[in-house]
Every structure is written in structure tokens, then in C-alpha cells.
Amino acid sequence: MIALGGIDAAALGGTAPVLHGVNLAVAAGELLAVIGASGAGKTTLLNMLALMQAPLAGSLALDGTDPWLQTRSARQRLRAGIALAPQQPPLPPRQRVAVAVLAARLPGMSLARSLRTLWSPPDAPLAQAALEQLGLPDKLWLRVDRLSGGERQRVGLARLLVSDARLWLADEPLAALDPTRAEQVLTVLRRNAAERGAALVCSLHQVDLALKHFPRVVALRAGRVVYDGPPGGLDEELLEELYRSQHESPPELAPLPQAVPLPQAMCR
Ligand SMILES: Nc1ncnc2c1ncn2[C@@H]1O[C@H](COP(=O)(O)OP(=O)(O)OP(=O)(O)O)[C@@H](O)[C@H]1O
């Protein structure tokens, strides 16, 4: 469905390459996790797949054609087949949750229908069903700015569930969720993607969940793909290598002062 060939890419808003020679093909209906240390390039990779900005070098093919050689409006149409849930979903604070969720369906709609959807959402039951699955059964008509960070993140994910896209991209979808909720949300995303035949690419910091939930794992280190295969092929050594830079050269810490025992009288 989508294939990156030897891609160099800058982060959104940047100019220097942070992805180097990345090869990655995602087939229809595939489930894949992207792991790597902070700054490894996971978000940039997802943005590439979402056609957010052109690569600096290399090739990108969506269903065999390069979207970056098409006109802007043709590319816009292609983007309708791709849904991205960013790490922090840019939801208008005063918008109702129903409208925020259903906005994900706008790219495939006529202008008249999109205006109707924004004014008085006819697909509200669809949004409600998505929110229920994600553990938000009573938030449909709340304003976005009344939600917690974790709730807002799940509203961002509900947008994937209601979209007509064939490629779902979720950038650290569990960042604001507790461990139990994180497991549930991953299960919901995977199940819905499988039912709809959509490919799901998730960037994750939770390596254990990536290995448990995804049949294919792509590991990035400093903007390069260092592993692409089944979770069973990722050994301890490679995982340590992936995250080593985070632990290298720990800052010099001054020794903590010795604890001074309190007089007994102050402990009562
Ligand atoms: N606007 C920007 N201009 C220049 N460099 C940027 C910009 N945004 C991000 N970067 C750099 O690009 C690199 C890759 O960032 P990216 O956000 O893709 O990594 P990530 O793996 O998603 O990180 P995290 O897990 O912390 O979200 C990082 O070194 C980051 O500092």
C-alpha cells in the first residue's frame, strides 16, 4: 500500500535530516509497531507516512504512485485515505467531542455534507460507539476543554475509529494512559483495524506492549531502521542498544546528604 525507499527526512518544521535511508513498506491491513528512544525519529516517520511533508531524498509510493509528484489537490485526496492521531491531538478546545471525532470523516465528504456534519452531526451514534469502546461513554456532548489529557488522547484515537482511512497512524497513543487503559486501547485499535482491513502503524514507548500486541516491529535508532521483523527476533542486546543513548553518560550527581535521624519525640 505505502512504501518508503531510502527516505531521508526532516522533522516537521525542521530542515536537517533526522531520518536516514529509511526503507519501509506497509501492506494493506498490516499491524505494525514502531519503537525507539526519544528523538529516534518515530514521529517523523509517521509524518512521512501521513504525507505531512515531502522527503528530502528517496522515494515514496502510495499504491504505486508518488503523491509528491501529484498536484496539491490530488495529494489532498490521497490524504483522505490516511488518518493520523498525533501525540497531542490538535482538538479545538471549545468544540464538542462529537464534532471533534466526526471531523475525521470530513476529508471523504462533499462540502455540503461536511458543513452539515459540523453543524449538527448526523453520525453522532458512530462517534458514541467509538468513544464507548475507548472507555468514554459519557463525553459525546462535552466540550473538548472539559476533558483530561488521557481523555483527549482517546478522543484523538476515536477519530481513527470513525474515519474511512485505510491507513491508521497512531503516534504514541498510550502516552497519557494508565497501564490497564493502555492495554484496552491497544486491543480496541487492533481489533477495529483488523475488522476494517485498515493497516495500523503505532509508535510506542512501551516496548513490552509493542512486542505483545504487534506481529511486526520496526525499531529506529538515530533515524535509521535497525530492525524490522517479528517481535521474537528482537533480542535483549538489540533492545539495550536501542535505548542505550538514554543511559549513556549519566549526569554526575552530588551524593545525597546523610539522613539525620529525628529525635524520637518528633516522630510521635
Ligand atoms: N521542528 C524541528 N526542527 C528541528 N529538529 C526537530 C524538530 N522537531 C523535532 N526535531 C528533531 O528530530 C528528531 C526526531 O524527532 P521525532 O519527534 O521524530 O522523534 P521521536 O522518536 O518521535 O521522539 P519522541 O519519542 O520523544 O516523541 C529529534 O532529534 C528532534 O530533536
The ligand as an SDF file (V2000), in Angstrom:
LIG
                    3D

 31 33  0  0  0  0  0  0  0  0999 V2000
   10.9880   21.4020   14.3210 N   0  0  0  0  0  0  0  0  0  0  0  0
   12.1310   20.7160   14.4270 C   0  0  0  0  0  0  0  0  0  0  0  0
   13.2750   21.2370   13.9470 N   0  0  0  0  0  0  0  0  0  0  0  0
   14.4320   20.5610   14.0240 C   0  0  0  0  0  0  0  0  0  0  0  0
   14.5550   19.3370   14.5950 N   0  0  0  0  0  0  0  0  0  0  0  0
   13.4520   18.7830   15.0970 C   0  0  0  0  0  0  0  0  0  0  0  0
   12.1850   19.4400   15.0440 C   0  0  0  0  0  0  0  0  0  0  0  0
   11.2660   18.6300   15.6260 N   0  0  0  0  0  0  0  0  0  0  0  0
   11.9400   17.5350   16.0290 C   0  0  0  0  0  0  0  0  0  0  0  0
   13.2350   17.6110   15.7070 N   0  0  0  0  0  0  0  0  0  0  0  0
   14.3010   16.6100   15.9660 C   0  0  0  0  0  0  0  0  0  0  0  0
   14.0660   15.4960   15.1330 O   0  0  0  0  0  0  0  0  0  0  0  0
   14.4950   14.3030   15.7800 C   0  0  0  0  0  0  0  0  0  0  0  0
   13.4130   13.2490   15.6500 C   0  0  0  0  0  0  0  0  0  0  0  0
   12.2650   13.7120   16.3360 O   0  0  0  0  0  0  0  0  0  0  0  0
   10.9470   12.8230   16.4230 P   0  0  0  0  0  0  0  0  0  0  0  0
    9.9190   13.6790   17.0840 O   0  0  0  0  0  0  0  0  0  0  0  0
   10.6560   12.2700   15.0960 O   0  0  0  0  0  0  0  0  0  0  0  0
   11.4430   11.6540   17.3930 O   0  0  0  0  0  0  0  0  0  0  0  0
   10.5770   10.6310   18.2540 P   0  0  0  0  0  0  0  0  0  0  0  0
   11.2750    9.3230   18.1400 O   0  0  0  0  0  0  0  0  0  0  0  0
    9.1580   10.6850   17.8450 O   0  0  0  0  0  0  0  0  0  0  0  0
   10.7510   11.2300   19.7040 O   0  0  0  0  0  0  0  0  0  0  0  0
    9.7600   11.1160   20.9970 P   0  0  0  0  0  0  0  0  0  0  0  0
    9.6970    9.6690   21.3640 O   0  0  0  0  0  0  0  0  0  0  0  0
   10.4830   11.9500   22.0240 O   0  0  0  0  0  0  0  0  0  0  0  0
    8.4330   11.6960   20.5900 O   0  0  0  0  0  0  0  0  0  0  0  0
   14.8300   14.6840   17.2160 C   0  0  0  0  0  0  0  0  0  0  0  0
   16.2210   14.7280   17.3420 O   0  0  0  0  0  0  0  0  0  0  0  0
   14.2340   16.0520   17.3780 C   0  0  0  0  0  0  0  0  0  0  0  0
   15.0130   16.8270   18.2540 O   0  0  0  0  0  0  0  0  0  0  0  0
  1  2  1  0
  2  3  1  0
  2  7  2  0
  3  4  2  0
  4  5  1  0
  5  6  2  0
  6  7  1  0
  6 10  1  0
  7  8  1  0
  8  9  2  0
  9 10  1  0
 10 11  1  0
 11 12  1  0
 11 30  1  0
 12 13  1  0
 13 14  1  0
 13 28  1  0
 14 15  1  0
 15 16  1  0
 16 17  2  0
 16 18  1  0
 16 19  1  0
 19 20  1  0
 20 21  2  0
 20 22  1  0
 20 23  1  0
 23 24  1  0
 24 25  2  0
 24 26  1  0
 24 27  1  0
 28 29  1  0
 28 30  1  0
 30 31  1  0
M  END
$$$$
